[in-house]
């Protein structure tokens, strides 16, 4: 073999290796871009799910059914304040109420914070004392990434809000939107004066968007949170927002809610 032929073959081999390396690099870059797009899409989908759940799980369609002892004048706005039908915040200010919330015959210890959320504590102490919650249901359960709550206290058991018993303001909301497991918070619609009789129990650490002002942290579960975890483990009947949001598979009834 002549020297020139050998050189030509070596040159062709080098070019072939270079072309293979370039093709491999381009394939790697393309794969990384594709993986990044897929990851970004998955993250965006997760954020959208969390936002949708946060915007829908705590608010129900309007209805015209009045709550016990409430009148049509109870609808409020930030400029109007609360009607006389809503308990005065001073009845709970600086106090701590402790008691028991029983779901399907299983008790949980609870504590309401009248120092950080006096208006909410006053309302829920009044509702508990009047036995409003007895026989009511927990109609909605969510289970998603960084999002696990059980919502209870709907007047008719269907998640409908009651426009004739609304109050405010929103109190004691976390600046970072984090609601630790065991938190009891007040459900509401868009307005900060649209709190009502519904509340939700956080059974795993949850993050909620605070763009609408957040949700009042009313108190906490002091014992028996596994009761809610057990309800969640039993599953969810898929609702309008997908498999992770709907009615609990097992019907959940409030046997009693007592505070002192």
C-alpha positions as CSV (number, residue, x, y, z in Angstrom):
1,X,0.0,0.0,0.0
2,X,1.4,3.4,-1.0
3,X,1.7,6.1,1.6
4,X,-0.8,8.3,-0.2
5,X,-3.5,5.6,-0.2
6,X,-2.9,5.0,3.5
7,X,-3.2,8.7,4.2
8,X,-6.5,8.9,2.2
9,X,-8.0,6.0,4.2
10,X,-6.9,7.6,7.6
11,X,-8.4,10.9,6.5
12,X,-11.7,9.3,5.5
13,X,-11.8,7.4,8.9
14,X,-11.2,10.7,10.8
15,X,-14.0,12.4,8.9
16,X,-16.3,9.5,9.5
17,X,-15.5,9.7,13.3
18,X,-16.0,13.4,13.3
19,X,-19.4,13.1,11.5
20,X,-20.5,10.4,13.9
21,X,-19.5,12.6,16.9
22,X,-21.4,15.6,15.4
23,X,-24.5,13.4,14.9
24,X,-24.3,12.0,18.4
25,X,-23.9,15.5,19.8
26,X,-26.9,16.8,17.8
27,X,-29.0,13.8,18.9
28,X,-28.0,14.5,22.6
29,X,-28.9,18.2,22.3
30,X,-32.3,17.3,20.7
31,X,-33.1,14.7,23.3
32,X,-32.2,17.2,26.1
33,X,-34.5,19.8,24.5
34,X,-37.3,17.3,24.2
35,X,-36.8,16.2,27.8
36,X,-36.8,19.8,29.0
37,X,-40.0,20.5,27.1
38,X,-41.7,17.4,28.5
39,X,-40.6,18.3,32.1
40,X,-41.8,21.9,31.6
41,X,-45.1,20.7,30.3
42,X,-45.5,18.4,33.2
43,X,-44.7,21.1,35.7
44,X,-47.1,23.5,34.0
45,X,-49.8,20.9,34.1
46,X,-49.2,20.3,37.8
47,X,-49.4,24.0,38.5
48,X,-52.6,24.3,36.5
49,X,-54.2,21.4,38.4
50,X,-53.2,23.0,41.8
51,X,-54.6,26.4,40.7
52,X,-57.8,24.9,39.4
53,X,-58.3,22.9,42.6
54,X,-57.5,25.9,44.7
55,X,-60.0,28.1,42.9
56,X,-62.8,25.6,42.8
57,X,-62.5,23.3,45.8
58,X,-63.4,25.9,48.4
59,X,-66.2,27.7,46.5
60,X,-69.6,26.4,45.4
61,X,-72.3,27.9,43.1
62,X,-74.6,30.4,44.6
63,X,-78.0,29.3,46.0
64,X,-80.8,31.1,47.7
65,X,-81.3,28.9,50.8
66,X,-80.9,30.7,54.1
67,X,-78.8,29.2,56.9
68,X,-80.5,28.7,60.3
69,X,-81.2,32.1,62.0
70,X,-79.9,34.0,59.1
71,X,-81.7,36.7,57.1
72,X,-81.3,38.1,53.6
73,X,-79.5,41.2,55.0
74,X,-76.6,39.0,56.0
75,X,-74.8,39.3,52.7
76,X,-71.8,41.6,53.3
77,X,-69.0,43.4,51.5
78,X,-65.8,44.9,52.8
79,X,-67.5,48.3,53.0
80,X,-70.7,47.0,54.6
81,X,-69.2,44.8,57.3
82,X,-71.1,41.9,58.8
83,X,-74.8,41.9,59.5
84,X,-76.2,41.5,63.1
85,X,-76.8,37.8,62.2
86,X,-73.1,37.2,62.3
87,X,-71.6,36.7,65.8
88,X,-69.4,39.5,67.0
89,X,-65.7,38.9,66.9
90,X,-65.3,40.2,70.4
91,X,-67.0,37.1,71.8
92,X,-64.0,35.0,70.8
93,X,-61.2,37.6,70.8
94,X,-58.2,36.4,72.8
95,X,-59.8,33.0,73.6
96,X,-58.9,29.4,72.6
97,X,-61.8,27.0,72.1
98,X,-61.1,23.3,72.3
99,X,-63.4,20.3,71.6
100,X,-64.2,17.4,69.4
101,X,-65.2,16.9,65.8
102,X,-66.6,13.5,65.1
103,X,-66.7,12.1,61.6
104,X,-68.5,8.7,61.0
105,X,-68.3,7.9,64.7
106,X,-64.5,8.7,64.9
107,X,-63.5,11.6,67.1
108,X,-60.8,14.2,66.4
109,X,-59.5,16.7,68.9
110,X,-59.7,20.3,67.6
111,X,-58.6,23.8,68.8
112,X,-59.9,27.1,67.4
113,X,-57.7,30.2,67.7
114,X,-59.7,33.3,68.8
115,X,-56.5,35.4,69.1
116,X,-55.4,35.1,65.5
117,X,-58.9,34.6,64.0
118,X,-61.4,36.1,66.3
119,X,-64.2,36.6,63.8
120,X,-63.9,33.0,62.4
121,X,-63.7,31.5,65.9
122,X,-66.8,33.5,67.0
123,X,-68.8,32.2,64.0
124,X,-67.8,28.6,64.3
125,X,-68.2,28.5,68.1
126,X,-71.8,29.8,67.5
127,X,-72.5,27.3,64.8
128,X,-71.1,24.4,66.9
129,X,-73.1,25.5,70.0
130,X,-76.3,25.6,67.9
131,X,-75.7,22.1,66.6
132,X,-75.6,23.4,63.1
133,X,-73.0,20.9,62.0
134,X,-74.7,17.8,63.4
135,X,-75.8,15.6,60.4
136,X,-74.0,17.7,57.9
137,X,-71.5,16.0,55.5
138,X,-68.0,16.4,54.2
139,X,-68.8,16.5,50.5
140,X,-65.5,17.1,48.8
141,X,-62.1,15.5,49.0
142,X,-58.9,16.4,47.1
143,X,-55.7,14.5,46.7
144,X,-53.0,16.0,44.5
145,X,-49.3,16.9,44.8
146,X,-48.9,19.4,47.7
147,X,-52.7,19.4,48.0
148,X,-54.8,17.3,50.3
149,X,-58.0,18.6,52.0
150,X,-61.4,17.4,53.1
151,X,-64.2,20.0,52.9
152,X,-67.2,19.9,55.2
153,X,-70.1,22.0,56.5
154,X,-72.2,22.7,53.4
155,X,-75.7,23.6,54.2
156,X,-77.3,21.2,51.9
157,X,-74.4,18.7,51.5
158,X,-73.8,19.6,47.9
159,X,-71.1,22.3,48.2
160,X,-73.5,25.1,47.6
161,X,-72.6,28.3,49.2
162,X,-75.2,30.2,51.2
163,X,-75.4,33.9,50.1
164,X,-77.6,34.8,53.1
165,X,-74.9,33.8,55.6
166,X,-71.7,35.4,54.5
167,X,-69.1,37.2,56.6
168,X,-65.6,38.4,56.7
169,X,-62.9,39.4,56.7
170,X,-60.2,36.9,55.9
171,X,-57.9,36.4,58.9
172,X,-54.7,34.6,59.8
173,X,-53.6,33.6,56.3
174,X,-50.0,32.3,55.6
175,X,-48.0,34.7,53.5
176,X,-46.3,31.7,51.7
177,X,-49.6,29.9,51.0
178,X,-48.5,26.9,53.0
179,X,-51.2,25.1,55.1
180,X,-49.6,22.4,57.2
181,X,-51.3,19.0,57.8
182,X,-53.8,19.4,60.6
183,X,-54.8,22.9,59.7
184,X,-58.5,23.8,59.8
185,X,-59.4,26.7,57.5
186,X,-62.5,28.5,56.4
187,X,-63.8,27.9,52.8
188,X,-65.0,30.8,50.8
189,X,-65.7,32.1,47.3
190,X,-63.8,35.0,45.6
191,X,-64.8,37.8,47.9
192,X,-63.0,38.2,51.3
193,X,-66.4,38.6,52.8
194,X,-67.8,35.4,51.4
195,X,-66.9,33.1,54.3
196,X,-69.8,30.9,55.4
197,X,-70.4,27.6,57.2
198,X,-68.0,25.5,55.2
199,X,-64.5,24.6,56.4
200,X,-61.7,22.3,55.2
201,X,-59.3,20.0,57.1
202,X,-55.8,19.7,55.6
203,X,-54.7,16.1,55.9
204,X,-51.3,16.6,54.2
205,X,-49.1,19.7,53.8
206,X,-50.9,21.8,51.2
207,X,-49.9,24.9,49.1
208,X,-52.6,27.2,47.9
209,X,-52.3,30.3,45.7
210,X,-52.8,33.4,47.7
211,X,-53.8,35.6,44.8
212,X,-57.3,36.0,46.1
213,X,-56.3,36.7,49.7
214,X,-55.9,33.2,51.0
215,X,-58.1,31.3,53.5
216,X,-58.6,32.0,57.2
217,X,-56.7,29.5,59.4
218,X,-59.3,28.9,62.0
219,X,-57.5,26.4,64.1
220,X,-56.0,22.9,64.0
221,X,-56.6,19.2,64.6
222,X,-54.9,18.3,67.8
223,X,-55.5,14.6,67.7
224,X,-57.0,12.0,65.4
225,X,-55.9,13.4,62.0
226,X,-55.6,9.8,60.9
227,X,-59.4,9.8,60.7
228,X,-59.2,12.1,57.7
229,X,-56.2,10.3,56.3
230,X,-58.2,7.1,56.4
231,X,-61.1,8.7,54.5
232,X,-58.7,9.9,51.9
233,X,-57.1,6.5,51.6
234,X,-60.5,5.0,50.8
235,X,-60.6,7.0,47.6
236,X,-62.4,9.7,45.7
237,X,-65.3,9.6,43.3
238,X,-64.0,11.6,40.4
239,X,-65.7,15.0,40.0
240,X,-65.8,17.8,37.5
241,X,-62.1,18.6,38.1
242,X,-60.7,15.1,37.5
243,X,-59.8,12.0,39.4
244,X,-58.1,13.8,42.3
245,X,-61.1,15.9,43.3
246,X,-64.6,14.8,44.1
247,X,-66.8,13.3,46.8
248,X,-65.2,10.8,49.2
249,X,-65.9,7.2,48.1
250,X,-67.2,6.6,51.7
251,X,-69.9,9.1,52.7
252,X,-68.7,11.3,55.5
253,X,-71.1,12.6,58.1
254,X,-70.4,15.0,61.0
255,X,-71.8,13.3,64.1
256,X,-71.0,16.2,66.3
257,X,-68.9,19.3,66.6
258,X,-68.5,20.5,70.2
259,X,-66.4,23.3,71.6
260,X,-65.8,24.8,75.0
